[in-house]
Amino acid sequence: MLLTQKTLQKIERIVSTYEEKIFNPLSEIKSFELFECQEHLRSVPDQSSENIALPHQWGSVWNNSWFKTEFTISKDHIGKKLYLQPKTEGRETMLWVNNEAKGIISKELEVGARGYHHTLFIGDNYSEGKNIALALECYAGHPCIGCHPGDERESTTFTKEEYIHTFQSCFIVERDELIKDFVFDLKTLLQIVQHLPEESFRKGTVAACLEKVFLLISQSPVDTQSKQLRNSLKVARSVMAPELEKKNSPSAPIAGIIGHSHMDTAWLWTTQETQRKCARTFSNALNLMEQYPEYMFLQSSVLHLEDIKTNYPNIFKQIKQRVAEGRWEPNGASYVEADGNITGGEAQIRQFTRGMKFLKDEFDYTPDSYWLPDTFGYNAALPQIIKGCGLKYFLTTKLSWNESNTFPYDSFKWQGIDGSEVVAHFNETHCWPDPQTLLSRLNGLEEGKYTGNKFSIRHKDVTDKRYIAYGFGDGGGGPMYEMLEMARRCEDLEGVPKAQHMTLSQFMDNMVETSPQLPEHRGELYLELHRGTLTHQHKIKRYNRKLEVAMRLLEYLDVQSKLSGGDGIAKETLDALWKTLLVNQFHDILPGTSIPEVHDLAIEQYEQAMEACRELAEIPQSYGSGEYSLLNTLNWNRNDYFSIAVDSTKLSMKNLASEPYNDLYGTDHLLIKSDVDGLSTRNIEIVKNSKIENSSPFSIKEKVSTPYYEFKLTPDGEIKDLISLKHQRRLTKESQAFNEFLIGEDIPALWDSWDIDFDQQVKMQVSAQHIKTKIVNQGQLHLRIRSKYSIGNASHIQQDIVFYAESARIDFETLVDWNEDHKLLQTSFDLDVFSNSIKCEIPFGYIERPTHNNSMVDRACFEFSQHKYSDISETRFGVAFLNDGKYAIDANGSRVKLSLLKSGGHPDPRGDKGQHFMVYSLLPHDGQLSSEEVICPAYELNHPPVLLPANQMTNDSLCEVSESNIIIESIKWADDNSGYVLRLYEAEGTASQCQLKLSSAGSAIHECNMLEEELNELEQTEKGITLHFRAFEIKTLKVSL
């Protein structure tokens, strides 16, 4: 190519030089009325505090400044499209025209996050003398110390000067269409030359064209309105036109394109600020739709539409109009873009049912895709849930972030643990629809060379299509008008993949139709990154588990009340509580990767919701003597231990084994052993001063003996040589770790609160310093060994290790006073068990993961998710780990580690400091994982029997399931108010048949999809209803009354 690199650099400078001259000032606005507040107002305020003239300094931390003015249409404005170009310096600014939101103004420094939105269309066809009311809502910003180790300051001390900005100028401008068209024509052809390979003939012809343009155009224009310059621009455009008119061949790859802005419900800003971000972004998209009739916009999270309807009804009205036109696609299905590892199965279904109901009610729209671009891994139950909610497709971008291995496919069939399949596609976001992006993301070309990059279409024999959701986001912003101009030129341009505006549904339908040989991937989509999100912010994760459990209880009580003729719990009340749970499952709230204000609000909302659940269930905070009903919300008969807070230690159970103890907080409790049938209650009584049985099955001599174990208790509080008496074998290797606390420096290369790097494990050391150990209970029911340790620089651990008289489960009730920076806390068990895999619970089942590093993929899977249990087993013996809110586990050989706390310093500089309570358990068992040995005990730890006021409900069981591997996950009142719904699943991974027997038959029983839409009626016989399950299959049944 004869065109030199220096000439290309000069042409690039021509583009930027003329781009700055696209808008010409018509008139300047200097005077404004100012109103300042910290509240988030949802419309232009009537009041003002002062009159100001530009330039003007404004702002303070969390400050909102409203600048209001009017301008009058003059002769200079007639017949022109008018734009506003304010330079407020605000972090984000929203323009209002005649009290209608018109879009976002952002700083040039924000271009990488939200795009550079500098000029907004006001309107046209105004008559002379008309007054136009303008308002600029300017946000000054708030503290945020970044995301990576070393970013900015490691403190919350911020100077007020950081939030003082200068509103420099404000102009009414017009767009010079000739210069605009010249700039984007030239920019398009320049990118073709820059990114096609050297051997491309198309590159050569375009390069020759650019050389002619270079000869025609002044690099330093003085007067853009001069006749000579404008003639040269016209001639240059005529020279470029033939190259821009050349069409692609029929075999050219196709990029389906649509405008989009990823919108985090909270992250480096609060949920309240997100509502304004949505208003700015959505009004901006609507403004662009006025100007570009081909423009389409994809918007995913339903919560954001719900917020817009509530807070910005005029924007919502316009969105409804665009949805009806087919230009605004509210696809994505989910209420929020929830975490894909930690969210419980039933809650994941409710994300869809709540989101899809809103879309149907408001837009008569049914989505077909689950849009989840930014979550930190995707569990293997999702394909069944997606399909069960009537969706066909799954889209994400996150697997391209893998730090070790490139995921092999970008379009494929994703098969879940039950065999359900959905079509998955790795789309692109946060980008332009220009030749550079298209050639990179489809062809794999970077600066003229084929890199085979992980962002391109990897298997070009499978598909020639990629979906490009262009526009910037994370915190909104979305496409700029410049992107629309580039998209127009790339619609069908030789040398560049075809870029065609189309909905997500249209793209996926077409891609599937033209790609009959999609490869298949089975199991989870494990993200080789952000493993620390399973641990960071312990309270949020534990509250999530507890609130999921509480909502299950409330809905069960609601059904029982209505079946007994009562009113139940108000639907609005349940909906509000579900909203709290679902919103806080967003993928930067539940993982604990947000700023302090987000975490604090989440914890406050969780605590309020938990208290509301307790009050609605009528559960006493503390129990005194009297009669009560003991409720088992699980569908099997149980005979296990549970504890209650009591008013006095001088209480016991009448006709039931019980004994008092004092917990780690110093609260009086009563440990109770009781049996209760599945989904039933039994009457019990707490009495005063009953004689307490003092005989104990626990012996403490040279060795400690329990009915299930024998071990040595060292003076340092260590348990050594733990032997299972039933199995006559050690649980851990001789003299190896048993509940050994490890702590180590945890400073990842990037993503402070997100990541645990592979090399972090070499930092982990056994460093807990023993302070004291004592036996605090040695009774009829349990042995409680209490130890205290110091660990790290300034932290302490108190722990009760609890052995039971009639259960092999060993509980570790743990209270950590955590005051560490950039440290990771784990507990380690070096088991005497050999297995190549560990089974970890995920929603509605489990997944097997390797315990070795045979391959690079195995090596990269070193910290992974679990829900209530994980299990490592040989054929005749195994050990399960149960928990009440610890989601991270790692297994290397027979060494199993639970991650307990992580204290990253960004974006929340407090890390996870504070007092944290947790329970994890060890459970040896016969054989391999089964419902009886592992799954049911894990449920029992998380769903203890509930002690309610006497006679609150009937003692009769609601229903019975004949097989132990069929678990009723939820019981709720039907959405259509026709009866109640049972959600069941097969838990062991084996096809099964069972009988379901209801206490009272309904008028009809239907199998439904997860949206409760009826599929087929089931036959009822005297034996009940016969159900057939695939391995891990979820069934939803509606019992109509």
Secondary structure as the mmCIF struct_conf table of DSSP 4:
data_model
#
loop_
_struct_conf.conf_type_id
_struct_conf.id
_struct_conf.beg_label_comp_id
_struct_conf.beg_label_asym_id
_struct_conf.beg_label_seq_id
_struct_conf.end_label_comp_id
_struct_conf.end_label_asym_id
_struct_conf.end_label_seq_id
BEND BEND1 LEU A 3 LEU A 3
HELX_RH_AL_P HELX_RH_AL_P1 GLN A 5 GLU A 19
TURN_TY1_P TURN_TY1_P1 GLU A 20 LYS A 21
BEND BEND2 ILE A 22 ILE A 22
STRN STRN1 PHE A 23 GLU A 28
STRN STRN2 SER A 31 CYS A 37
BEND BEND3 GLN A 38 GLU A 39
BEND BEND4 ARG A 42 SER A 43
BEND BEND5 ASP A 46 ASP A 46
BEND BEND6 SER A 49 SER A 49
STRN STRN3 GLU A 50 ALA A 53
BEND BEND7 LEU A 54 PRO A 55
STRN STRN4 HIS A 56 TRP A 58
TURN_TY1_P TURN_TY1_P2 VAL A 61 TRP A 62
STRN STRN5 ASN A 64 THR A 72
HELX_RH_3T_P HELX_RH_3T_P1 LYS A 75 HIS A 77
TURN_TY1_P TURN_TY1_P3 ILE A 78 GLY A 79
BEND BEND8 LYS A 80 LYS A 80
STRN STRN6 LEU A 82 LYS A 87
BEND BEND9 ARG A 91 ARG A 91
STRN STRN7 GLU A 92 VAL A 97
TURN_TY1_P TURN_TY1_P4 ASN A 98 ASN A 99
STRN STRN8 GLU A 100 SER A 106
HELX_RH_3T_P HELX_RH_3T_P2 GLU A 108 GLU A 110
HELX_RH_AL_P HELX_RH_AL_P2 VAL A 111 ARG A 114
STRN STRN9 LEU A 120 GLY A 123
BEND BEND10 ASP A 124 ASP A 124
HELX_LH_PP_P HELX_LH_PP_P1 TYR A 126 SER A 127
TURN_TY1_P TURN_TY1_P5 GLU A 128 GLY A 129
STRN STRN10 ASN A 131 TYR A 139
BEND BEND11 CYS A 147 HIS A 148
TURN_TY1_P TURN_TY1_P6 PRO A 149 GLY A 150
BEND BEND12 ASP A 151 GLU A 152
BEND BEND13 GLU A 154 THR A 156
HELX_RH_3T_P HELX_RH_3T_P3 LYS A 160 TYR A 163
STRN STRN11 HIS A 165 PHE A 167
STRN STRN12 SER A 169 ARG A 175
HELX_RH_AL_P HELX_RH_AL_P3 GLU A 177 HIS A 195
BEND BEND14 LEU A 196 LEU A 196
TURN_TY1_P TURN_TY1_P7 GLU A 198 GLU A 199
HELX_RH_AL_P HELX_RH_AL_P4 PHE A 201 LEU A 216
BEND BEND15 ILE A 217 ILE A 217
BEND BEND16 GLN A 219 SER A 220
BEND BEND17 VAL A 222 VAL A 222
TURN_TY1_P TURN_TY1_P8 THR A 224 GLN A 225
BEND BEND18 SER A 226 SER A 226
HELX_RH_AL_P HELX_RH_AL_P5 LYS A 227 LEU A 244
TURN_TY1_P TURN_TY1_P9 GLU A 245 GLU A 245
HELX_LH_PP_P HELX_LH_PP_P2 LYS A 246 SER A 249
TURN_TY1_P TURN_TY1_P10 PRO A 250 SER A 251
STRN STRN13 ILE A 254 HIS A 260
STRN STRN14 MET A 263 MET A 263
BEND BEND19 THR A 265 TRP A 269
HELX_RH_AL_P HELX_RH_AL_P6 THR A 271 GLN A 291
TURN_TY1_P TURN_TY1_P11 PRO A 293 GLU A 294
STRN STRN15 PHE A 297 LEU A 298
HELX_RH_AL_P HELX_RH_AL_P7 VAL A 302 ASN A 311
HELX_RH_AL_P HELX_RH_AL_P8 PRO A 313 GLU A 325
TURN_TY1_P TURN_TY1_P12 GLY A 326 GLY A 326
BEND BEND20 ARG A 327 ARG A 327
STRN STRN16 TRP A 328 GLU A 329
STRN STRN17 GLY A 332 GLY A 332
BEND BEND21 TYR A 335 VAL A 336
STRN STRN18 ALA A 338 ALA A 338
BEND BEND22 GLY A 340 THR A 343
HELX_RH_AL_P HELX_RH_AL_P9 GLY A 345 PHE A 363
STRN STRN19 SER A 369 TRP A 371
TURN_TY1_P TURN_TY1_P13 PRO A 373 ASP A 374
BEND BEND23 PHE A 376 PHE A 376
STRN STRN20 TYR A 378 TYR A 378
TURN_TY1_P TURN_TY1_P14 ALA A 380 ALA A 381
HELX_RH_AL_P HELX_RH_AL_P10 LEU A 382 GLY A 388
TURN_TY1_P TURN_TY1_P15 CYS A 389 GLY A 390
STRN STRN21 TYR A 393 THR A 396
BEND BEND24 THR A 397 THR A 397
HELX_RH_3T_P HELX_RH_3T_P4 LYS A 398 TRP A 401
BEND BEND25 GLU A 403 SER A 404
BEND BEND26 PRO A 408 PRO A 408
BEND BEND27 ASP A 410 ASP A 410
STRN STRN22 SER A 411 GLN A 415
TURN_TY1_P TURN_TY1_P16 ILE A 417 ASP A 418
BEND BEND28 GLY A 419 GLY A 419
STRN STRN23 GLU A 421 PHE A 426
STRN STRN24 GLU A 428 THR A 429
BEND BEND29 HIS A 430 HIS A 430
STRN STRN25 CYS A 431 CYS A 431
BEND BEND30 PRO A 433 ASP A 434
HELX_RH_AL_P HELX_RH_AL_P11 PRO A 435 LEU A 438
HELX_RH_PI_P HELX_RH_PI_P1 LEU A 439 ASN A 443
STRN STRN26 LEU A 445 GLU A 446
TURN_TY1_P TURN_TY1_P17 GLU A 447 GLY A 448
STRN STRN27 LYS A 449 TYR A 450
TURN_TY1_P TURN_TY1_P18 LYS A 454 PHE A 455
BEND BEND31 SER A 456 SER A 456
BEND BEND32 ARG A 458 ARG A 458
TURN_TY1_P TURN_TY1_P19 LYS A 460 VAL A 462
BEND BEND33 ASP A 464 ASP A 464
STRN STRN28 LYS A 465 TYR A 470
STRN STRN29 GLY A 471 PHE A 472
STRN STRN30 ASP A 474 GLY A 475
STRN STRN31 GLY A 478 GLY A 478
HELX_RH_AL_P HELX_RH_AL_P12 TYR A 481 ARG A 489
TURN_TY1_P TURN_TY1_P20 CYS A 490 ASP A 492
TURN_TY1_P TURN_TY1_P21 GLU A 494 GLY A 495
BEND BEND34 VAL A 496 VAL A 496
STRN STRN32 LYS A 498 HIS A 501
HELX_RH_AL_P HELX_RH_AL_P13 LEU A 504 GLU A 513
TURN_TY1_P TURN_TY1_P22 THR A 514 THR A 514
TURN_TY1_P TURN_TY1_P23 PRO A 516 GLN A 517
STRN STRN33 GLU A 520 ARG A 522
BEND BEND35 GLY A 523 GLY A 523
STRN STRN34 LEU A 525 LEU A 525
BEND BEND36 GLU A 528 LEU A 529
HELX_RH_3T_P HELX_RH_3T_P5 ARG A 531 LEU A 534
TURN_TY1_P TURN_TY1_P24 THR A 535 THR A 535
BEND BEND37 HIS A 536 GLN A 537
HELX_RH_AL_P HELX_RH_AL_P14 HIS A 538 LEU A 563
TURN_TY1_P TURN_TY1_P25 SER A 564 GLY A 565
BEND BEND38 ILE A 569 ILE A 569
HELX_RH_AL_P HELX_RH_AL_P15 LYS A 571 VAL A 583
TURN_TY1_P TURN_TY1_P26 ASN A 584 GLN A 585
STRN STRN35 PHE A 586 PHE A 586
TURN_TY1_P TURN_TY1_P27 HIS A 587 GLY A 592
BEND BEND39 SER A 594 SER A 594
HELX_RH_AL_P HELX_RH_AL_P16 PRO A 596 ALA A 617
TURN_TY1_P TURN_TY1_P28 GLU A 618 GLU A 618
BEND BEND40 GLN A 621 SER A 622
STRN STRN36 TYR A 623 TYR A 623
BEND BEND41 SER A 625 SER A 625
STRN STRN37 GLY A 626 ASN A 632
BEND BEND42 LEU A 634 TRP A 636
STRN STRN38 ARG A 638 ALA A 645
STRN STRN39 VAL A 646 VAL A 646
BEND BEND43 ASP A 647 ASP A 647
BEND BEND44 THR A 649 LYS A 650
STRN STRN40 LEU A 651 MET A 653
TURN_TY1_P TURN_TY1_P29 LYS A 654 ASN A 655
BEND BEND45 LEU A 656 LEU A 656
STRN STRN41 ALA A 657 ASN A 662
TURN_TY1_P TURN_TY1_P30 LEU A 664 TYR A 665
BEND BEND46 GLY A 666 GLY A 666
STRN STRN42 ASP A 668 VAL A 676
TURN_TY1_P TURN_TY1_P31 GLY A 678 LEU A 679
STRN STRN43 SER A 680 LYS A 688
BEND BEND47 ASN A 689 ASN A 689
HELX_LH_PP_P HELX_LH_PP_P3 SER A 690 GLU A 693
BEND BEND48 PRO A 697 PRO A 697
STRN STRN44 SER A 699 ILE A 700
BEND BEND49 LYS A 701 LYS A 703
STRN STRN45 VAL A 704 SER A 705
BEND BEND50 PRO A 707 TYR A 708
STRN STRN46 TYR A 709 LEU A 713
TURN_TY1_P TURN_TY1_P32 PRO A 715 ASP A 716
BEND BEND51 GLY A 717 GLY A 717
STRN STRN47 ILE A 719 SER A 724
TURN_TY1_P TURN_TY1_P33 LEU A 725 GLN A 728
STRN STRN48 ARG A 729 ARG A 730
BEND BEND52 LEU A 731 LEU A 731
STRN STRN49 THR A 732 THR A 732
TURN_TY1_P TURN_TY1_P34 GLU A 734 SER A 735
STRN STRN50 PHE A 738 GLU A 745
BEND BEND53 ALA A 749 LEU A 750
TURN_TY1_P TURN_TY1_P35 ASP A 752 TRP A 754
HELX_RH_3T_P HELX_RH_3T_P6 PHE A 758 LYS A 763
STRN STRN51 GLN A 765 VAL A 766
HELX_LH_PP_P HELX_LH_PP_P4 ALA A 768 ALA A 768
STRN STRN52 GLN A 769 GLN A 778
BEND BEND54 GLY A 779 LEU A 781
STRN STRN53 HIS A 782 ILE A 791
TURN_TY1_P TURN_TY1_P36 GLY A 792 ALA A 794
STRN STRN54 SER A 795 TYR A 804
BEND BEND55 ALA A 805 GLU A 806
STRN STRN55 ILE A 810 TRP A 818
BEND BEND56 ASP A 821 HIS A 822
STRN STRN56 LYS A 823 ASP A 830
STRN STRN57 LEU A 831 LEU A 831
BEND BEND57 ASP A 832 ASP A 832
BEND BEND58 ASN A 836 ASN A 836
STRN STRN58 SER A 837 ILE A 842
TURN_TY1_P TURN_TY1_P37 PRO A 843 PHE A 844
STRN STRN59 GLY A 845 PRO A 850
BEND BEND59 THR A 851 HIS A 852
BEND BEND60 ASN A 854 SER A 855
HELX_RH_AL_P HELX_RH_AL_P17 MET A 856 ALA A 860
BEND BEND61 GLU A 863 GLU A 863
STRN STRN60 PHE A 864 SER A 865
BEND BEND62 HIS A 867 LYS A 868
STRN STRN61 TYR A 869 SER A 873
BEND BEND63 THR A 875 ARG A 876
STRN STRN62 PHE A 877 ASN A 883
BEND BEND64 ASP A 884 GLY A 885
STRN STRN63 ALA A 888 ASN A 892
TURN_TY1_P TURN_TY1_P38 GLY A 893 SER A 894
STRN STRN64 ARG A 895 LYS A 902
BEND BEND65 HIS A 906 PRO A 907
TURN_TY1_P TURN_TY1_P39 PRO A 909 ASP A 912
STRN STRN65 GLY A 914 ASP A 926
BEND BEND66 GLY A 927 GLN A 928
HELX_RH_PI_P HELX_RH_PI_P2 SER A 931 ILE A 935
HELX_RH_AL_P HELX_RH_AL_P18 CYS A 936 ASN A 942
BEND BEND67 HIS A 943 HIS A 943
STRN STRN66 VAL A 946 PRO A 949
TURN_TY1_P TURN_TY1_P40 ALA A 950 ASN A 951
BEND BEND68 GLN A 952 MET A 953
BEND BEND69 ASN A 955 ASP A 956
BEND BEND70 LEU A 958 LEU A 958
STRN STRN67 CYS A 959 VAL A 961
BEND BEND71 SER A 962 SER A 962
TURN_TY1_P TURN_TY1_P41 SER A 964 ASN A 965
STRN STRN68 ILE A 966 TRP A 973
TURN_TY1_P TURN_TY1_P42 ASP A 975 ASP A 976
BEND BEND72 ASN A 977 SER A 978
STRN STRN69 GLY A 979 GLU A 986
BEND BEND73 GLU A 988 THR A 990
STRN STRN70 SER A 992 LEU A 998
BEND BEND74 SER A 999 SER A 1000
BEND BEND75 SER A 1003 SER A 1003
STRN STRN71 ALA A 1004 CYS A 1008
TURN_TY1_P TURN_TY1_P43 MET A 1010 LEU A 1011
STRN STRN72 GLU A 1014 GLU A 1017
HELX_LH_PP_P HELX_LH_PP_P5 LEU A 1018 GLU A 1019
STRN STRN73 THR A 1021 THR A 1021
TURN_TY1_P TURN_TY1_P44 GLU A 1022 LYS A 1023
STRN STRN74 GLY A 1024 GLY A 1024
STRN STRN75 ILE A 1025 PHE A 1029
TURN_TY1_P TURN_TY1_P45 ALA A 1031 PHE A 1032
STRN STRN76 ILE A 1034 SER A 1040
#
